[in-house]
Amino acid sequence: MGYVSGLLAQHGVAVIVAAIAPHRSVRETVRSSHSTPFIEVFLECELSERIRRDPKGIYAKALRGEIEGLTGLTAPYEPPLRPDVHIYTDKSDIREGVDRVLDVLARRQLIEIT
């Protein structure tokens, strides 16, 4: 995903990638490989809320031992040390999160908000 998004960005395509890369070093490698602006958005949510929101019941299955290695539950996740945007999705609404991302993009002159 990182390689393809980098190629697209080099050709002027605005790219948004939603990926769970549990290891910080992998995310840093992708960031450093991009020659275009790279914005890391870290969405964080309490476990109880993730379980409540889970439409497929993946967390329930993992808690019952039916799924092994679920990132952030039974497998480790290394949060970013300095994300460009950090949003607590259980403490803010969608509009607030979108506004924060747009604000960072505008401050870095990647978009113009009118």
C-alpha positions as CSV (number, residue, x, y, z in Angstrom):
1,M,0.0,0.0,0.0
2,G,2.8,2.4,0.8
3,Y,4.6,1.8,-2.5
4,V,1.4,2.2,-4.6
5,S,0.3,5.3,-2.7
6,G,3.7,6.8,-3.2
7,L,3.5,6.2,-7.0
8,L,0.1,7.7,-7.2
9,A,1.1,10.7,-5.1
10,Q,4.1,11.4,-7.4
11,H,1.6,11.7,-10.3
12,G,-0.5,14.3,-8.5
13,V,-3.2,11.9,-7.0
14,A,-4.3,12.7,-3.5
15,V,-4.1,9.4,-1.7
16,I,-5.8,8.3,1.5
17,V,-4.7,4.9,2.9
18,A,-6.5,3.3,5.8
19,A,-4.2,0.6,7.0
20,I,-3.3,-1.0,10.3
21,A,0.4,-1.2,10.4
22,P,1.1,-2.4,13.9
23,H,4.8,-1.8,13.9
24,R,6.1,1.8,14.1
25,S,9.2,1.0,12.1
26,V,7.0,-0.1,9.1
27,R,5.1,3.2,9.2
28,E,8.3,5.2,9.5
29,T,9.8,3.3,6.5
30,V,6.7,4.2,4.4
31,R,6.9,7.8,5.5
32,S,10.6,8.1,4.7
33,S,10.1,6.5,1.3
34,H,7.6,9.1,0.1
35,S,8.9,12.1,-1.8
36,T,5.5,13.8,-1.5
37,P,3.8,15.1,1.7
38,F,2.8,12.4,4.1
39,I,0.3,13.0,6.9
40,E,-0.1,10.3,9.6
41,V,-3.5,10.3,11.3
42,F,-3.7,8.2,14.4
43,L,-7.2,7.2,15.4
44,E,-7.4,6.0,19.0
45,C,-10.4,4.5,20.8
46,E,-10.9,2.8,24.1
47,L,-11.1,-1.0,23.8
48,S,-14.6,-1.1,25.3
49,E,-15.9,1.3,22.7
50,R,-14.2,-0.7,19.9
51,I,-15.9,-3.8,21.1
52,R,-19.3,-2.0,21.3
53,R,-18.9,-0.7,17.7
54,D,-17.7,-3.9,16.2
55,P,-20.3,-4.9,13.6
56,K,-18.7,-8.2,12.6
57,G,-18.0,-9.4,16.2
58,I,-14.3,-9.8,15.6
59,Y,-13.4,-8.6,19.1
60,A,-15.9,-11.0,20.7
61,K,-14.4,-13.9,18.7
62,A,-10.9,-12.9,19.7
63,L,-11.9,-12.6,23.4
64,R,-13.3,-16.1,23.1
65,G,-10.1,-17.4,21.6
66,E,-11.5,-18.0,18.2
67,I,-9.2,-15.5,16.5
68,E,-5.5,-15.1,17.4
69,G,-3.3,-12.2,16.8
70,L,-5.9,-9.4,16.7
71,T,-3.9,-6.1,16.5
72,G,-4.5,-4.0,19.6
73,L,-6.0,-6.9,21.6
74,T,-4.0,-10.1,21.5
75,A,-1.2,-8.8,19.3
76,P,0.8,-5.6,20.0
77,Y,0.3,-2.3,18.4
78,E,3.0,0.4,18.6
79,P,1.3,3.8,18.6
80,P,3.0,6.5,16.6
81,L,5.3,8.8,18.7
82,R,4.4,12.0,16.8
83,P,1.4,11.6,14.5
84,D,0.5,14.6,12.5
85,V,-3.1,14.3,13.7
86,H,-4.2,12.3,16.8
87,I,-8.0,11.8,17.1
88,Y,-9.7,10.1,20.0
89,T,-12.8,8.7,18.2
90,D,-14.5,7.8,21.4
91,K,-14.2,11.4,22.7
92,S,-15.0,13.4,19.6
93,D,-17.5,13.2,16.8
94,I,-16.7,12.6,13.1
95,R,-17.1,16.3,12.1
96,E,-14.5,17.3,14.6
97,G,-12.0,14.7,13.4
98,V,-12.5,15.7,9.8
99,D,-12.0,19.3,10.6
100,R,-8.7,18.5,12.4
101,V,-7.4,16.6,9.4
102,L,-8.5,19.4,7.0
103,D,-6.9,22.0,9.2
104,V,-3.5,20.2,9.1
105,L,-3.8,19.8,5.3
106,A,-4.6,23.5,5.0
107,R,-1.8,24.7,7.3
108,R,0.7,22.7,5.2
109,Q,-0.8,24.3,2.1
110,L,-1.8,21.0,0.6
111,I,-5.5,22.1,0.3
112,E,-7.3,25.4,0.3
113,I,-10.3,25.7,2.5
114,T,-12.8,28.4,1.4
